[in-house]
Amino acid sequence: MADASGSLDIDAMLARFRDRAKAVKQRPLPPVAGDERKAFIEQAQRDYMDFAIVGDAAWSIDEGVLTLTVDLRPADQRS
């Protein structure tokens, strides 16, 4: 998880999750039909949500523990 210099770059890690979420949204639908198509779409939705949630996290390190905080409230209700 550390870079070549041995340090941990949390901002870069979160940016990679945001990039992954974007890539899922742009992922082309393979030539499948029926149940396989439905399963592919459902998996893509789960992948996007997982990557987007982590990518939107705020972070802190307290006593050596990395904590990711995700505010799930609507944007207009966040403080």
Distance bins in CASP14 RR format, pairs under 12 A and 6 or more apart:
PFRMAT RR
TARGET T0000
AUTHOR 0000-0000-0000
RMODE 2
METHOD distances of the structure
MODEL  1
1 7 0 0 0 0 0 1 0 0 0 0 0
1 8 1 0 1 0 0 0 0 0 0 0 0
1 9 0 0 0 0 1 0 0 0 0 0 0
1 10 0 0 0 0 1 0 0 0 0 0 0
1 12 0 0 0 0 0 1 0 0 0 0 0
1 13 1 0 0 1 0 0 0 0 0 0 0
1 16 0 0 0 0 0 1 0 0 0 0 0
1 66 0 0 0 0 1 0 0 0 0 0 0
2 8 1 0 1 0 0 0 0 0 0 0 0
2 9 0 0 0 0 1 0 0 0 0 0 0
2 10 0 0 0 0 0 1 0 0 0 0 0
2 12 0 0 0 0 0 1 0 0 0 0 0
2 13 0 0 0 0 0 1 0 0 0 0 0
3 9 1 0 1 0 0 0 0 0 0 0 0
3 10 0 0 0 0 0 1 0 0 0 0 0
3 11 0 0 0 0 0 1 0 0 0 0 0
3 12 1 0 0 1 0 0 0 0 0 0 0
3 13 0 0 0 0 1 0 0 0 0 0 0
3 16 0 0 0 0 0 1 0 0 0 0 0
7 13 0 0 0 0 0 1 0 0 0 0 0
7 61 0 0 0 0 0 1 0 0 0 0 0
8 14 0 0 0 0 0 1 0 0 0 0 0
8 59 0 0 0 0 0 1 0 0 0 0 0
8 61 0 0 0 0 1 0 0 0 0 0 0
8 64 0 0 0 0 0 1 0 0 0 0 0
8 66 1 0 0 1 0 0 0 0 0 0 0
9 15 0 0 0 0 1 0 0 0 0 0 0
9 16 0 0 0 0 1 0 0 0 0 0 0
9 59 0 0 0 0 0 1 0 0 0 0 0
9 66 0 0 0 0 0 1 0 0 0 0 0
10 16 0 0 0 0 0 1 0 0 0 0 0
10 17 0 0 0 0 0 1 0 0 0 0 0
10 54 0 0 0 0 0 1 0 0 0 0 0
10 55 0 0 0 0 0 1 0 0 0 0 0
10 57 0 0 0 0 1 0 0 0 0 0 0
10 58 0 0 0 0 1 0 0 0 0 0 0
10 59 1 0 1 0 0 0 0 0 0 0 0
10 60 0 0 0 0 1 0 0 0 0 0 0
10 61 1 0 0 1 0 0 0 0 0 0 0
10 66 1 0 0 1 0 0 0 0 0 0 0
10 67 0 0 0 0 0 1 0 0 0 0 0
10 68 0 0 0 0 1 0 0 0 0 0 0
11 17 0 0 0 0 0 1 0 0 0 0 0
11 18 0 0 0 0 0 1 0 0 0 0 0
11 55 0 0 0 0 0 1 0 0 0 0 0
11 57 0 0 0 0 0 1 0 0 0 0 0
11 58 0 0 0 0 0 1 0 0 0 0 0
11 59 0 0 0 0 1 0 0 0 0 0 0
12 18 0 0 0 0 0 1 0 0 0 0 0
12 19 0 0 0 0 0 1 0 0 0 0 0
12 55 0 0 0 0 0 1 0 0 0 0 0
12 59 0 0 0 0 0 1 0 0 0 0 0
13 19 0 0 0 0 0 1 0 0 0 0 0
13 20 0 0 0 0 0 1 0 0 0 0 0
13 51 0 0 0 0 0 1 0 0 0 0 0
13 54 0 0 0 0 1 0 0 0 0 0 0
13 55 0 0 0 0 1 0 0 0 0 0 0
13 57 0 0 0 0 1 0 0 0 0 0 0
13 59 0 0 0 0 1 0 0 0 0 0 0
13 66 0 0 0 0 1 0 0 0 0 0 0
13 68 0 0 0 0 1 0 0 0 0 0 0
14 20 0 0 0 0 0 1 0 0 0 0 0
14 21 0 0 0 0 0 1 0 0 0 0 0
14 51 0 0 0 0 0 1 0 0 0 0 0
14 52 0 0 0 0 0 1 0 0 0 0 0
14 53 0 0 0 0 0 1 0 0 0 0 0
14 54 1 0 0 1 0 0 0 0 0 0 0
14 55 1 0 1 0 0 0 0 0 0 0 0
14 56 0 0 0 0 1 0 0 0 0 0 0
14 57 1 0 0 1 0 0 0 0 0 0 0
14 58 0 0 0 0 1 0 0 0 0 0 0
14 59 1 0 0 1 0 0 0 0 0 0 0
14 66 0 0 0 0 0 1 0 0 0 0 0
14 68 0 0 0 0 1 0 0 0 0 0 0
14 69 0 0 0 0 0 1 0 0 0 0 0
14 70 0 0 0 0 0 1 0 0 0 0 0
15 21 0 0 0 0 0 1 0 0 0 0 0
15 22 0 0 0 0 0 1 0 0 0 0 0
15 51 0 0 0 0 0 1 0 0 0 0 0
15 54 0 0 0 0 0 1 0 0 0 0 0
15 55 1 0 0 1 0 0 0 0 0 0 0
15 56 0 0 0 0 0 1 0 0 0 0 0
15 57 0 0 0 0 0 1 0 0 0 0 0
15 59 0 0 0 0 0 1 0 0 0 0 0
16 22 0 0 0 0 0 1 0 0 0 0 0
16 23 0 0 0 0 0 1 0 0 0 0 0
16 51 0 0 0 0 1 0 0 0 0 0 0
16 54 0 0 0 0 1 0 0 0 0 0 0
16 55 0 0 0 0 1 0 0 0 0 0 0
17 23 0 0 0 0 0 1 0 0 0 0 0
17 24 0 0 0 0 0 1 0 0 0 0 0
17 47 0 0 0 0 0 1 0 0 0 0 0
17 48 0 0 0 0 0 1 0 0 0 0 0
17 49 0 0 0 0 0 1 0 0 0 0 0
17 50 0 0 0 0 1 0 0 0 0 0 0
17 51 1 0 1 0 0 0 0 0 0 0 0
17 52 1 0 0 1 0 0 0 0 0 0 0
17 53 0 0 0 0 1 0 0 0 0 0 0
17 54 1 0 1 0 0 0 0 0 0 0 0
17 55 1 1 0 0 0 0 0 0 0 0 0
17 56 0 0 0 0 1 0 0 0 0 0 0
17 57 0 0 0 0 1 0 0 0 0 0 0
17 59 0 0 0 0 0 1 0 0 0 0 0
17 68 0 0 0 0 1 0 0 0 0 0 0
17 70 0 0 0 0 0 1 0 0 0 0 0
18 24 0 0 0 0 0 1 0 0 0 0 0
18 25 0 0 0 0 0 1 0 0 0 0 0
18 48 0 0 0 0 0 1 0 0 0 0 0
18 51 1 0 0 1 0 0 0 0 0 0 0
18 52 1 0 0 1 0 0 0 0 0 0 0
18 53 0 0 0 0 0 1 0 0 0 0 0
18 54 0 0 0 0 1 0 0 0 0 0 0
18 55 1 0 1 0 0 0 0 0 0 0 0
18 56 1 0 0 1 0 0 0 0 0 0 0
18 57 0 0 0 0 0 1 0 0 0 0 0
19 25 0 0 0 0 0 1 0 0 0 0 0
19 26 0 0 0 0 0 1 0 0 0 0 0
19 51 0 0 0 0 1 0 0 0 0 0 0
19 52 0 0 0 0 0 1 0 0 0 0 0
19 54 0 0 0 0 0 1 0 0 0 0 0
19 55 0 0 0 0 1 0 0 0 0 0 0
20 26 0 0 0 0 0 1 0 0 0 0 0
20 27 0 0 0 0 0 1 0 0 0 0 0
20 44 0 0 0 0 0 1 0 0 0 0 0
20 47 1 0 0 1 0 0 0 0 0 0 0
20 48 0 0 0 0 1 0 0 0 0 0 0
20 49 0 0 0 0 0 1 0 0 0 0 0
20 50 0 0 0 0 1 0 0 0 0 0 0
20 51 1 0 1 0 0 0 0 0 0 0 0
20 52 0 0 0 0 1 0 0 0 0 0 0
20 53 0 0 0 0 0 1 0 0 0 0 0
20 54 0 0 0 0 1 0 0 0 0 0 0
20 55 0 0 0 0 1 0 0 0 0 0 0
21 27 0 0 0 0 0 1 0 0 0 0 0
21 44 0 0 0 0 0 1 0 0 0 0 0
21 45 0 0 0 0 0 1 0 0 0 0 0
21 46 0 0 0 0 0 1 0 0 0 0 0
21 47 0 0 0 0 1 0 0 0 0 0 0
21 48 1 0 1 0 0 0 0 0 0 0 0
21 49 0 0 0 0 1 0 0 0 0 0 0
21 50 0 0 0 0 1 0 0 0 0 0 0
21 51 1 1 0 0 0 0 0 0 0 0 0
21 52 1 0 1 0 0 0 0 0 0 0 0
21 53 0 0 0 0 1 0 0 0 0 0 0
21 54 0 0 0 0 1 0 0 0 0 0 0
21 55 1 0 0 1 0 0 0 0 0 0 0
21 56 0 0 0 0 1 0 0 0 0 0 0
22 47 0 0 0 0 0 1 0 0 0 0 0
22 48 0 0 0 0 1 0 0 0 0 0 0
22 51 0 0 0 0 1 0 0 0 0 0 0
22 52 0 0 0 0 1 0 0 0 0 0 0
22 55 0 0 0 0 0 1 0 0 0 0 0
23 44 0 0 0 0 0 1 0 0 0 0 0
23 47 0 0 0 0 1 0 0 0 0 0 0
23 48 0 0 0 0 1 0 0 0 0 0 0
23 51 0 0 0 0 1 0 0 0 0 0 0
23 52 0 0 0 0 0 1 0 0 0 0 0
24 40 0 0 0 0 0 1 0 0 0 0 0
24 41 0 0 0 0 0 1 0 0 0 0 0
24 43 0 0 0 0 1 0 0 0 0 0 0
24 44 1 0 1 0 0 0 0 0 0 0 0
24 45 0 0 0 0 1 0 0 0 0 0 0
24 46 0 0 0 0 1 0 0 0 0 0 0
24 47 1 0 1 0 0 0 0 0 0 0 0
24 48 1 0 1 0 0 0 0 0 0 0 0
24 49 0 0 0 0 1 0 0 0 0 0 0
24 50 0 0 0 0 1 0 0 0 0 0 0
24 51 1 0 0 1 0 0 0 0 0 0 0
24 52 0 0 0 0 1 0 0 0 0 0 0
25 44 0 0 0 0 1 0 0 0 0 0 0
25 45 0 0 0 0 1 0 0 0 0 0 0
25 47 0 0 0 0 1 0 0 0 0 0 0
25 48 1 0 0 1 0 0 0 0 0 0 0
25 49 0 0 0 0 0 1 0 0 0 0 0
25 51 0 0 0 0 1 0 0 0 0 0 0
25 52 0 0 0 0 1 0 0 0 0 0 0
26 44 0 0 0 0 0 1 0 0 0 0 0
26 48 0 0 0 0 0 1 0 0 0 0 0
27 40 0 0 0 0 1 0 0 0 0 0 0
27 41 0 0 0 0 0 1 0 0 0 0 0
27 43 0 0 0 0 0 1 0 0 0 0 0
27 44 1 0 0 1 0 0 0 0 0 0 0
27 45 0 0 0 0 0 1 0 0 0 0 0
27 47 0 0 0 0 1 0 0 0 0 0 0
27 48 0 0 0 0 1 0 0 0 0 0 0
27 51 0 0 0 0 0 1 0 0 0 0 0
28 40 0 0 0 0 0 1 0 0 0 0 0
28 44 0 0 0 0 0 1 0 0 0 0 0
29 36 0 0 0 0 0 1 0 0 0 0 0
29 37 1 0 0 1 0 0 0 0 0 0 0
29 38 0 0 0 0 0 1 0 0 0 0 0
29 39 0 0 0 0 0 1 0 0 0 0 0
29 40 1 0 0 1 0 0 0 0 0 0 0
29 41 1 0 0 1 0 0 0 0 0 0 0
29 43 0 0 0 0 0 1 0 0 0 0 0
29 44 0 0 0 0 1 0 0 0 0 0 0
30 36 0 0 0 0 1 0 0 0 0 0 0
30 37 0 0 0 0 1 0 0 0 0 0 0
30 39 0 0 0 0 0 1 0 0 0 0 0
30 40 1 0 0 1 0 0 0 0 0 0 0
30 41 0 0 0 0 0 1 0 0 0 0 0
30 43 0 0 0 0 0 1 0 0 0 0 0
30 44 0 0 0 0 0 1 0 0 0 0 0
31 37 0 0 0 0 1 0 0 0 0 0 0
31 40 0 0 0 0 0 1 0 0 0 0 0
32 38 0 0 0 0 1 0 0 0 0 0 0
32 39 0 0 0 0 1 0 0 0 0 0 0
32 40 1 0 1 0 0 0 0 0 0 0 0
32 41 0 0 0 0 1 0 0 0 0 0 0
32 43 0 0 0 0 0 1 0 0 0 0 0
32 44 0 0 0 0 0 1 0 0 0 0 0
33 39 0 0 0 0 0 1 0 0 0 0 0
33 40 0 0 0 0 0 1 0 0 0 0 0
33 41 0 0 0 0 0 1 0 0 0 0 0
34 40 0 0 0 0 1 0 0 0 0 0 0
34 41 0 0 0 0 0 1 0 0 0 0 0
35 41 0 0 0 0 0 1 0 0 0 0 0
35 42 0 0 0 0 0 1 0 0 0 0 0
36 42 0 0 0 0 0 1 0 0 0 0 0
36 43 0 0 0 0 0 1 0 0 0 0 0
37 43 0 0 0 0 0 1 0 0 0 0 0
37 44 0 0 0 0 0 1 0 0 0 0 0
38 44 0 0 0 0 0 1 0 0 0 0 0
38 45 0 0 0 0 0 1 0 0 0 0 0
39 45 0 0 0 0 0 1 0 0 0 0 0
39 46 0 0 0 0 0 1 0 0 0 0 0
40 46 0 0 0 0 0 1 0 0 0 0 0
40 47 0 0 0 0 0 1 0 0 0 0 0
41 47 0 0 0 0 0 1 0 0 0 0 0
41 48 0 0 0 0 0 1 0 0 0 0 0
42 48 0 0 0 0 0 1 0 0 0 0 0
42 49 0 0 0 0 0 1 0 0 0 0 0
43 49 0 0 0 0 0 1 0 0 0 0 0
43 50 0 0 0 0 0 1 0 0 0 0 0
44 50 0 0 0 0 0 1 0 0 0 0 0
44 51 0 0 0 0 0 1 0 0 0 0 0
45 51 0 0 0 0 0 1 0 0 0 0 0
45 52 0 0 0 0 0 1 0 0 0 0 0
46 52 0 0 0 0 0 1 0 0 0 0 0
46 53 0 0 0 0 0 1 0 0 0 0 0
47 53 0 0 0 0 0 1 0 0 0 0 0
47 54 0 0 0 0 0 1 0 0 0 0 0
48 54 0 0 0 0 0 1 0 0 0 0 0
48 55 0 0 0 0 0 1 0 0 0 0 0
48 56 0 0 0 0 0 1 0 0 0 0 0
49 55 0 0 0 0 0 1 0 0 0 0 0
49 56 0 0 0 0 0 1 0 0 0 0 0
49 70 0 0 0 0 0 1 0 0 0 0 0
49 72 0 0 0 0 0 1 0 0 0 0 0
50 56 0 0 0 0 0 1 0 0 0 0 0
50 57 0 0 0 0 0 1 0 0 0 0 0
50 70 0 0 0 0 0 1 0 0 0 0 0
51 57 0 0 0 0 0 1 0 0 0 0 0
52 70 0 0 0 0 1 0 0 0 0 0 0
52 72 0 0 0 0 0 1 0 0 0 0 0
53 68 0 0 0 0 1 0 0 0 0 0 0
53 69 0 0 0 0 0 1 0 0 0 0 0
53 70 1 0 1 0 0 0 0 0 0 0 0
53 71 0 0 0 0 0 1 0 0 0 0 0
53 72 0 0 0 0 1 0 0 0 0 0 0
54 66 0 0 0 0 0 1 0 0 0 0 0
54 68 1 0 0 1 0 0 0 0 0 0 0
54 69 0 0 0 0 0 1 0 0 0 0 0
54 70 1 0 0 1 0 0 0 0 0 0 0
55 68 0 0 0 0 1 0 0 0 0 0 0
55 69 0 0 0 0 0 1 0 0 0 0 0
55 70 0 0 0 0 1 0 0 0 0 0 0
56 68 0 0 0 0 1 0 0 0 0 0 0
56 69 0 0 0 0 1 0 0 0 0 0 0
56 70 1 0 0 1 0 0 0 0 0 0 0
56 71 1 0 0 1 0 0 0 0 0 0 0
56 72 0 0 0 0 1 0 0 0 0 0 0
56 73 0 0 0 0 0 1 0 0 0 0 0
56 75 0 0 0 0 0 1 0 0 0 0 0
56 78 0 0 0 0 0 1 0 0 0 0 0
57 66 0 0 0 0 0 1 0 0 0 0 0
57 67 0 0 0 0 1 0 0 0 0 0 0
57 68 1 1 0 0 0 0 0 0 0 0 0
57 69 1 0 0 1 0 0 0 0 0 0 0
57 70 1 0 1 0 0 0 0 0 0 0 0
57 71 0 0 0 0 1 0 0 0 0 0 0
57 72 0 0 0 0 0 1 0 0 0 0 0
58 66 0 0 0 0 0 1 0 0 0 0 0
58 67 0 0 0 0 1 0 0 0 0 0 0
58 68 1 0 0 1 0 0 0 0 0 0 0
58 69 1 0 1 0 0 0 0 0 0 0 0
58 70 1 0 0 1 0 0 0 0 0 0 0
58 71 1 0 0 1 0 0 0 0 0 0 0
58 78 0 0 0 0 0 1 0 0 0 0 0
59 65 0 0 0 0 0 1 0 0 0 0 0
59 66 1 0 0 1 0 0 0 0 0 0 0
59 67 1 0 0 1 0 0 0 0 0 0 0
59 68 1 0 1 0 0 0 0 0 0 0 0
59 69 1 0 0 1 0 0 0 0 0 0 0
59 70 0 0 0 0 0 1 0 0 0 0 0
60 66 1 0 0 1 0 0 0 0 0 0 0
60 67 1 0 1 0 0 0 0 0 0 0 0
60 68 0 0 0 0 1 0 0 0 0 0 0
60 69 1 0 0 1 0 0 0 0 0 0 0
61 67 1 0 0 1 0 0 0 0 0 0 0
61 68 0 0 0 0 0 1 0 0 0 0 0
62 69 0 0 0 0 0 1 0 0 0 0 0
69 78 0 0 0 0 0 1 0 0 0 0 0
70 78 0 0 0 0 0 1 0 0 0 0 0
71 77 0 0 0 0 1 0 0 0 0 0 0
71 78 1 0 1 0 0 0 0 0 0 0 0
71 79 0 0 0 0 1 0 0 0 0 0 0
72 78 0 0 0 0 1 0 0 0 0 0 0
73 79 0 0 0 0 1 0 0 0 0 0 0
END
